[in-house]
Amino acid sequence: MKVKPVIGLYGILEPTEEGGEAAERLMAAATARLQAEGMEVRRSPVIVSDDETARAAARFFLTADIDLLCAVVITWSFDNLHVTILKRIPRPLAILAVPGIRAGSIVGAQQAGSLLTDLGLEHAVFYGPEDAVETYRSAASYAQAAAVRMRLQMGKLGFIGRRTPGMTPIAFDEVEITRLLGPLVESYGWEEIEELARAVPRGAVREEISKLKKTAGTVESDDAALEASVSTAIALRDLARKNRILAFGIGCYPHYAGRACLTVGMLADEGIPAGCEGDLNSALALFLLQSFTGQPAHFGEILEVNEKENFLVTSHCGCGAPSLAARASDIALTPVRIWQRGVCIRYPGKASPQATFVNLTGRKGTYRLCAVSGSAAETGMVFEGNPVAFKPSLPVRDLLEAISAHGFGHHWMMGYGEVVEPLDRFCAMVRIDAVFPGSKASSRS
């Protein structure tokens, strides 16, 4: 589930400058390091040095299916050659400057960055020895952000039912989501989904129920409720695969409360995140966390704050992925609280030394993201859902004040792993205001 960026790599130089003889060594070292950082590299067969070679590199990248470009500045070179490529291949550009007092790589990289800034073309400049791991760490986050943006541009979001009435902040702007992030939004009525669920072969449903019963420590929901949730999960999984749907917003509360909780958890372990209560923005946040961490994330709310021990408890009704349970024996398949119907998947969430807490809210002109790094600890079953303690990297009171100051919403996603930097890169790339309390990451507000 973790995104693997596909990067189009080219070298650029000016033949009259010193340092061109190092081209092959620099390109080989950059290729190896980028691959070691988890990227798939598609390297141009030509070194860019004039208009002809720039056009040749662009022709190569046209069929390479890349997420972003990366230019290794071998020597000082003409900045317009980057533009020649970018006009034909409109992708984010990572520019790598390497040491060498006589080659002028730093000068060429900064000159190109200045021009691309004035042209409004997405880019970032990185510096360091071509064979050093540290050189590529930030570049890897930039590449991940570019790859996630490309996945969104090429995919769709599904919206089922309606948002919860009286929960206005989760209202989403369908056109703005497409304009800003790329994915089209496909809406479905519950009657359509129920029809698809009825068509799922009963044998496939029973097989999944048998797996769940073997995994769970406790099963309290009846077979009819299990069959309804599991058949819906299979139907939505198949719908997502057929229509390239990356994530769902599922309108469940109050009329479908308890009827979609297990469904959401099962989808998450299939790599298809879903936001509860019709919150499509939260589905996007879950998709971002899943793409950067490589595993599902928790959908929840801040239910309790402990200032003395500096943690907050996050949970929802019981819609977590089974893989996020502290122990499989803790999993209980049980009716939702209050209504006592359907199937929730309840368990205390697992602990982790690294975690990221995220909220995404807004619409045209107001989209904003908050991301906080920290750790996760087990809580026990302190709330009937998937409770987990998030320990932020700053005082929890400071976090609450930042939430209030910037008007962030009440649905919070918690992913396992520290991914503030790629989130920062992503927000800058798509022009979303972002706040990172307690972090060195930039803040745009």
LUMDOKE-395864 format. One line per field, with one value per residue (C-alpha): residue number from 1; x, y, z; residue in one letter. Coordinates in Angstrom, 2 decimals. Example, Ala and Ser with C-alpha at 12.3 -4.5 7.8 and 13.67 -1.06 7.14 Angstrom:
BEGIN
nr: (1,2) $
xx: (12.30,13.67) $
yy: (-4.50,-1.06) $
zz: (7.80,7.14) $
rest: (A,S) $
! end
This chain:
BEGIN
nr: (1,2,3,4,5,6,7,8,9,10,11,12,13,14,15,16,17,18,19,20,21,22,23,24,25,26,27,28,29,30,31,32,33,34,35,36,37,38,39,40,41,42,43,44,45,46,47,48,49,50,51,52,53,54,55,56,57,58,59,60,61,62,63,64,65,66,67,68,69,70,71,72,73,74,75,76,77,78,79,80,81,82,83,84,85,86,87,88,89,90,91,92,93,94,95,96,97,98,99,100,101,102,103,104,105,106,107,108,109,110,111,112,113,114,115,116,117,118,119,120,121,122,123,124,125,126,127,128,129,130,131,132,133,134,135,136,137,138,139,140,141,142,143,144,145,146,147,148,149,150,151,152,153,154,155,156,157,158,159,160,161,162,163,164,165,166,167,168,169,170,171,172,173,174,175,176,177,178,179,180,181,182,183,184,185,186,187,188,189,190,191,192,193,194,195,196,197,198,199,200,201,202,203,204,205,206,207,208,209,210,211,212,213,214,215,216,217,218,219,220,221,222,223,224,225,226,227,228,229,230,231,232,233,234,235,236,237,238,239,240,241,242,243,244,245,246,247,248,249,250,251,252,253,254,255,256,257,258,259,260,261,262,263,264,265,266,267,268,269,270,271,272,273,274,275,276,277,278,279,280,281,282,283,284,285,286,287,288,289,290,291,292,293,294,295,296,297,298,299,300,301,302,303,304,305,306,307,308,309,310,311,312,313,314,315,316,317,318,319,320,321,322,323,324,325,326,327,328,329,330,331,332,333,334,335,336,337,338,339,340,341,342,343,344,345,346,347,348,349,350,351,352,353,354,355,356,357,358,359,360,361,362,363,364,365,366,367,368,369,370,371,372,373,374,375,376,377,378,379,380,381,382,383,384,385,386,387,388,389,390,391,392,393,394,395,396,397,398,399,400,401,402,403,404,405,406,407,408,409,410,411,412,413,414,415,416,417,418,419,420,421,422,423,424,425,426,427,428,429,430,431,432,433,434,435,436,437,438,439,440,441,442,443,444,445) $
xx: (0.00,2.95,3.44,6.56,7.48,8.49,11.12,12.38,16.09,18.23,21.61,22.28,25.55,27.21,29.98,32.25,32.29,34.64,33.32,31.48,33.76,32.07,28.63,28.41,29.74,27.27,24.31,25.14,25.50,22.22,20.39,21.64,20.80,17.33,16.57,17.87,15.40,12.49,12.08,11.78,14.19,13.71,16.88,17.14,19.61,20.98,22.63,20.90,23.23,21.27,17.79,18.15,19.10,16.44,13.78,15.19,14.96,11.38,10.45,11.85,9.85,6.62,6.23,7.97,4.84,6.64,5.43,8.13,11.41,14.81,17.67,21.26,23.08,26.48,27.88,26.51,24.05,21.39,18.18,15.89,16.66,14.70,11.76,11.98,11.46,8.81,6.66,6.38,6.39,4.43,5.65,7.23,11.00,13.56,16.87,19.98,23.09,26.34,29.66,32.48,33.96,34.84,31.79,29.22,26.45,25.10,25.03,23.15,20.64,19.88,19.59,17.11,15.15,14.84,13.48,11.01,9.75,8.99,7.27,5.14,6.44,6.56,10.11,12.46,16.24,18.33,22.05,24.64,27.22,25.82,26.56,25.43,22.21,21.45,21.35,18.25,16.16,14.23,14.17,12.48,9.71,9.30,9.06,6.50,4.37,4.57,3.62,0.62,-0.52,-0.30,-2.34,-5.03,-5.07,-5.53,-8.07,-11.55,-13.28,-16.55,-19.30,-22.17,-25.41,-25.26,-23.19,-24.45,-27.03,-26.01,-22.31,-21.71,-17.88,-17.63,-19.54,-17.21,-16.80,-16.82,-15.61,-12.84,-11.59,-11.21,-9.67,-7.25,-6.34,-7.42,-9.79,-13.32,-16.03,-18.60,-21.74,-23.85,-27.14,-27.32,-29.91,-27.24,-24.72,-27.28,-28.09,-24.39,-24.09,-27.01,-25.23,-22.07,-21.84,-22.90,-19.95,-17.51,-19.40,-19.39,-15.67,-14.87,-17.10,-15.32,-11.95,-13.24,-14.61,-11.29,-9.41,-11.66,-11.55,-15.28,-18.27,-21.54,-23.24,-25.56,-24.91,-27.43,-25.62,-22.23,-23.48,-24.79,-21.50,-19.23,-21.21,-21.12,-17.35,-16.83,-19.15,-17.31,-13.92,-14.93,-16.47,-13.26,-11.10,-13.39,-13.74,-10.28,-11.77,-9.02,-11.18,-14.81,-16.82,-19.56,-22.70,-23.66,-24.87,-27.58,-29.65,-26.83,-25.05,-23.49,-24.18,-20.97,-18.42,-17.00,-17.21,-14.93,-12.41,-12.30,-11.85,-8.94,-7.05,-7.68,-5.92,-9.16,-9.67,-13.14,-14.26,-17.25,-20.36,-19.97,-16.66,-14.89,-12.15,-11.24,-11.19,-8.59,-6.58,-6.71,-5.53,-2.57,-1.55,-1.95,0.14,2.99,3.08,2.18,-0.55,-4.11,-4.81,-7.35,-10.45,-11.36,-12.14,-10.41,-12.47,-10.28,-7.22,-4.66,-2.45,-0.45,0.81,0.48,-1.72,-5.16,-7.49,-8.79,-11.46,-14.67,-17.48,-15.43,-14.41,-10.68,-8.72,-8.21,-4.46,-4.27,-5.40,-2.88,-3.73,-6.09,-7.53,-8.74,-10.95,-14.69,-17.36,-20.28,-23.35,-22.76,-23.29,-26.52,-28.40,-27.32,-27.38,-25.03,-21.35,-18.54,-14.99,-13.71,-10.21,-7.61,-5.22,-1.60,1.29,4.04,7.10,6.14,2.70,1.17,-2.15,-3.92,-7.01,-8.08,-10.99,-12.40,-13.55,-12.80,-10.51,-10.35,-8.74,-6.27,-4.38,-2.96,-0.37,1.31,4.05,4.18,3.81,0.96,0.29,-2.28,-5.21,-7.25,-10.93,-11.68,-14.25,-16.39,-14.49,-10.78,-9.24,-5.58,-3.53,-1.72,1.19,1.99,5.49,4.31,2.17,-1.33,-2.77,-0.68,-2.11,-5.68,-4.95,-3.58,-6.70,-8.88,-6.80,-6.94,-10.46,-9.60,-12.40,-13.41,-12.44,-8.79,-6.83,-3.89,-1.31,1.57,4.85,6.39,5.24,5.04,7.69,5.96,2.66,4.37,5.72,2.31,0.47,2.99,2.63,-1.18,-1.37,-3.21,-2.63,-0.88,0.00,2.46,2.37,5.55,7.41,10.22,8.10,6.98,3.61,1.38,-1.73) $
yy: (0.00,2.35,4.43,3.71,6.77,6.37,8.97,10.18,10.90,13.02,14.65,18.16,19.91,22.56,20.99,24.01,23.84,21.77,18.57,16.95,13.91,12.92,12.57,8.77,8.41,10.98,9.47,5.92,7.03,8.99,6.06,3.63,5.92,6.77,3.08,2.42,5.03,3.07,4.74,3.18,5.03,5.47,7.14,9.15,7.55,11.00,13.71,17.03,19.69,21.52,21.80,18.59,16.45,18.13,17.18,13.64,13.27,14.55,12.02,9.24,10.37,10.67,6.88,6.22,6.75,8.76,10.59,13.25,14.30,14.55,16.51,15.90,19.16,17.88,21.32,24.81,24.63,26.56,26.87,26.97,23.31,22.27,24.31,22.57,19.26,20.50,21.93,18.45,16.55,18.61,16.93,18.17,18.52,17.64,19.36,17.78,19.96,18.16,19.40,20.56,24.05,24.21,22.47,25.03,22.53,24.60,27.71,25.92,24.43,27.74,29.52,26.92,27.07,30.84,30.65,27.87,29.85,32.83,30.55,28.95,25.45,22.93,22.09,21.69,21.98,19.51,19.51,16.96,14.38,12.14,8.95,10.03,8.70,12.08,13.77,11.85,11.73,14.96,14.18,10.87,12.69,15.04,12.06,10.35,13.50,13.73,10.07,10.42,13.50,11.53,8.67,11.13,12.79,9.44,7.99,8.57,8.93,7.24,8.83,6.71,8.00,11.40,13.18,13.21,16.00,18.65,17.90,20.75,20.95,17.61,18.96,18.65,20.61,18.04,20.40,21.81,18.31,17.62,21.01,20.99,17.33,15.68,12.79,12.75,12.02,9.32,9.33,6.28,5.77,3.08,1.28,0.80,-0.57,-2.90,-4.28,-4.94,-6.58,-8.93,-10.07,-11.15,-14.97,-16.39,-18.74,-15.80,-14.13,-17.25,-17.76,-14.24,-14.66,-17.90,-16.09,-13.31,-15.70,-17.55,-14.27,-12.56,-13.32,-12.66,-12.74,-11.30,-10.11,-12.59,-14.20,-12.01,-8.86,-10.37,-11.35,-7.83,-6.16,-8.64,-8.69,-4.88,-4.92,-7.34,-5.32,-2.07,-3.70,-4.94,-1.57,0.20,-2.09,-1.82,1.99,2.98,4.30,5.17,5.84,6.09,8.53,6.39,8.06,5.85,7.91,7.68,5.44,3.03,3.20,-0.20,-1.42,-0.16,-0.31,-3.76,-2.95,0.07,-1.99,-4.75,-2.25,-0.60,-3.88,-4.17,-0.83,1.09,3.68,4.94,7.95,7.44,9.65,10.81,12.59,12.51,14.87,12.39,9.64,11.73,12.09,8.33,7.83,10.15,8.34,4.94,6.00,7.40,4.77,1.66,0.54,1.48,4.36,4.88,7.02,8.69,11.69,13.24,11.79,12.44,14.50,13.71,16.75,15.22,12.31,14.29,12.07,12.08,9.16,8.81,6.36,5.94,3.39,0.38,0.69,-0.06,-2.39,-5.79,-5.47,-2.46,-4.42,-4.78,-8.50,-10.54,-12.08,-8.59,-8.28,-8.40,-8.41,-6.85,-4.64,-0.88,0.88,2.86,1.20,-2.38,-3.48,-4.41,-5.27,-3.18,-4.43,-3.46,-3.69,-1.48,-0.12,-1.23,0.83,2.41,4.58,6.73,7.98,10.90,12.56,14.29,16.41,17.61,20.00,22.84,23.49,26.02,28.68,27.14,23.71,23.14,20.24,19.72,17.01,16.25,13.71,11.63,8.07,5.67,3.66,1.04,2.14,-0.94,-0.88,2.56,3.24,0.87,1.15,1.19,3.37,4.28,6.87,9.39,11.15,14.31,15.75,18.96,19.60,18.38,21.73,23.48,21.07,21.84,25.55,25.14,23.18,25.99,28.78,27.32,25.87,22.23,19.68,16.89,13.83,12.89,10.17,8.44,6.63,4.48,6.12,9.60,11.16,14.89,15.73,14.04,15.57,18.96,18.39,17.25,20.26,22.64,20.84,21.08,24.51,23.43,25.52,23.37,23.59,21.26,21.97,21.00,20.26,21.83,21.43,24.63,26.16,27.86,29.58) $
zz: (0.00,0.47,-2.62,-4.69,-6.74,-10.37,-11.12,-14.50,-14.06,-16.36,-16.15,-17.42,-18.21,-20.36,-22.51,-22.20,-18.38,-16.22,-14.66,-17.55,-17.42,-14.13,-15.77,-15.83,-12.29,-10.95,-12.80,-11.69,-8.06,-8.15,-9.73,-7.07,-4.15,-5.45,-5.85,-2.34,-1.05,-2.53,-5.90,-9.34,-11.64,-15.38,-16.59,-19.78,-22.21,-23.13,-21.05,-21.60,-22.99,-25.72,-27.23,-29.22,-26.23,-24.06,-26.61,-26.81,-23.01,-23.10,-25.78,-23.60,-20.57,-22.58,-22.54,-19.20,-17.03,-14.34,-11.23,-11.20,-12.82,-11.20,-12.74,-11.66,-12.34,-13.42,-14.26,-14.58,-17.47,-19.34,-17.30,-20.34,-21.07,-17.97,-19.26,-22.64,-20.86,-18.43,-21.22,-22.67,-19.36,-16.78,-13.62,-10.38,-10.77,-8.10,-8.84,-7.34,-6.86,-6.05,-4.62,-6.89,-6.75,-10.45,-11.91,-10.73,-9.98,-7.09,-9.28,-12.05,-9.63,-7.95,-11.28,-12.54,-9.29,-9.55,-13.10,-12.30,-9.31,-11.53,-14.04,-11.31,-12.12,-9.27,-8.21,-5.27,-5.04,-3.03,-2.29,-1.19,-2.25,-4.95,-3.02,0.48,2.01,3.63,0.23,-0.77,2.41,1.72,-1.98,-1.15,0.75,-2.21,-4.56,-2.35,-2.34,-6.13,-6.51,-4.21,-6.12,-9.36,-7.89,-6.86,-10.28,-12.00,-9.56,-8.18,-4.84,-4.04,-1.95,-0.61,0.86,2.54,5.12,8.67,9.08,11.58,10.98,8.58,8.68,6.86,3.85,0.86,-2.36,-5.16,-7.87,-5.68,-4.83,-8.55,-9.31,-6.39,-6.02,-9.26,-8.46,-9.79,-7.23,-7.99,-5.84,-5.07,-3.28,-0.63,-2.77,-5.48,-2.99,-1.42,-4.88,-5.50,-2.07,-2.78,-5.94,-4.09,-4.12,-0.77,-0.77,-0.85,2.01,4.17,3.53,4.75,7.81,8.67,8.51,10.74,13.32,13.45,13.88,16.43,20.10,20.57,18.19,19.52,16.31,14.61,11.23,9.42,10.52,9.63,6.17,5.51,6.50,4.75,1.50,1.47,2.00,-0.90,-3.14,-2.38,-2.83,-6.27,-7.15,-6.16,-8.27,-11.28,-11.19,-9.86,-6.61,-4.15,-1.07,0.02,2.07,3.63,4.97,7.89,10.87,12.06,9.76,8.89,12.26,12.92,9.40,7.82,10.67,9.96,6.26,6.75,8.72,6.10,3.28,5.12,5.19,1.45,0.95,0.41,3.19,4.03,6.00,8.31,8.56,4.96,5.64,2.27,3.42,6.14,3.53,1.71,4.92,5.43,1.86,2.44,5.64,4.02,1.01,3.11,5.88,3.94,6.33,7.32,9.69,12.48,11.94,15.23,17.39,20.39,23.25,26.28,27.17,29.89,30.39,33.23,31.12,27.87,25.75,24.20,23.54,20.01,18.91,16.93,17.04,15.91,12.27,12.50,10.26,11.93,11.33,13.69,16.76,19.57,19.62,17.46,20.62,21.63,18.54,19.23,16.53,18.31,17.74,17.74,21.04,21.58,18.69,19.45,15.82,13.00,13.48,14.92,15.09,18.52,19.94,21.62,18.98,18.90,20.21,18.11,18.82,15.85,14.86,12.96,13.81,10.91,10.23,6.78,6.50,4.40,0.87,-1.87,-0.48,3.02,2.64,5.45,6.97,10.44,11.08,14.40,15.05,18.21,19.42,20.15,23.31,24.27,26.41,27.08,26.13,27.59,24.86,22.82,19.55,18.68,21.40,21.25,23.14,20.95,22.64,20.65,20.33,22.01,25.10,24.42,25.52,22.85,20.29,21.37,21.13,17.60,16.61,17.92,16.41,12.91,13.07,12.47,12.55,14.91,12.86,13.35,11.57,13.26,11.16,12.32,11.30,11.18,7.89,8.60,6.00,3.02,4.16,4.21,0.71,-0.52,0.88,-0.68,-4.01,-4.16,-2.45,0.70,3.84,6.41,10.09,11.83,15.59,17.38,14.14,12.17,9.03,7.38,8.21,5.69,6.98) $
rest: (M,K,V,K,P,V,I,G,L,Y,G,I,L,E,P,T,E,E,G,G,E,A,A,E,R,L,M,A,A,A,T,A,R,L,Q,A,E,G,M,E,V,R,R,S,P,V,I,V,S,D,D,E,T,A,R,A,A,A,R,F,F,L,T,A,D,I,D,L,L,C,A,V,V,I,T,W,S,F,D,N,L,H,V,T,I,L,K,R,I,P,R,P,L,A,I,L,A,V,P,G,I,R,A,G,S,I,V,G,A,Q,Q,A,G,S,L,L,T,D,L,G,L,E,H,A,V,F,Y,G,P,E,D,A,V,E,T,Y,R,S,A,A,S,Y,A,Q,A,A,A,V,R,M,R,L,Q,M,G,K,L,G,F,I,G,R,R,T,P,G,M,T,P,I,A,F,D,E,V,E,I,T,R,L,L,G,P,L,V,E,S,Y,G,W,E,E,I,E,E,L,A,R,A,V,P,R,G,A,V,R,E,E,I,S,K,L,K,K,T,A,G,T,V,E,S,D,D,A,A,L,E,A,S,V,S,T,A,I,A,L,R,D,L,A,R,K,N,R,I,L,A,F,G,I,G,C,Y,P,H,Y,A,G,R,A,C,L,T,V,G,M,L,A,D,E,G,I,P,A,G,C,E,G,D,L,N,S,A,L,A,L,F,L,L,Q,S,F,T,G,Q,P,A,H,F,G,E,I,L,E,V,N,E,K,E,N,F,L,V,T,S,H,C,G,C,G,A,P,S,L,A,A,R,A,S,D,I,A,L,T,P,V,R,I,W,Q,R,G,V,C,I,R,Y,P,G,K,A,S,P,Q,A,T,F,V,N,L,T,G,R,K,G,T,Y,R,L,C,A,V,S,G,S,A,A,E,T,G,M,V,F,E,G,N,P,V,A,F,K,P,S,L,P,V,R,D,L,L,E,A,I,S,A,H,G,F,G,H,H,W,M,M,G,Y,G,E,V,V,E,P,L,D,R,F,C,A,M,V,R,I,D,A,V,F,P,G,S,K,A,S,S,R,S) $
! end
